[in-house]
Structures are given as structure tokens and as C-alpha cells.
């Protein structure tokens, strides 16, 4: 299952807006939370991740002003298991 495909089986619930443009990167909170306790705390806090979701927390959007699209995209691709993404940006 390719979660980063244009039409993934599991729709993304996290959007990163990059460089104050219309460029966005879609992701899944559960994938990011798998790799970092910082994301677990950010997304789920002290509430159990299997809690019932509501309409207002279905998609979270952040504005990323510190990193470029390329840096953010490589990070997301790496987290999703694309080991070649680092080699392609060197």
C-alpha cells in the first residue's frame, strides 16, 4: 500500500504548507507518530490515539516557514520508507 500515492487507500490527515506558497505535502499522523515521540505528543497529547475522532480534528494543517519544499519533501519521503530520497538530493 503506497500511502504517498495521489489516491492512497488511507487518506492523509496532516498537511504541511511550505514556503508561503500553494505547495503542500500530505502525510498521515500515525506514520509520523511511529518515528518520533515528539509527533505523538503533538498529535495525541495525553489522549489515547484510538480515541474517537471529530470533524474538527480530521485534517491538521501547519505552515512550515523554516524549511524549503525540498527539505520537507525529503523528510516525509524518508519517514515513509523511501531510502533513495536522500541519495537523490545529494
Secondary structure as GFF3:
##gff-version 3
##sequence-region A 1 90
A	DSSP	beta_strand	14	18	.	.	.	ID=ss1
A	DSSP	beta_strand	24	27	.	.	.	ID=ss2
A	DSSP	alpha_helix	29	35	.	.	.	ID=ss3
A	DSSP	alpha_helix	37	44	.	.	.	ID=ss4
A	DSSP	three_ten_helix	55	57	.	.	.	ID=ss5
A	DSSP	beta_strand	60	64	.	.	.	ID=ss6
A	DSSP	alpha_helix	69	79	.	.	.	ID=ss7
A	DSSP	alpha_helix	84	88	.	.	.	ID=ss8
###
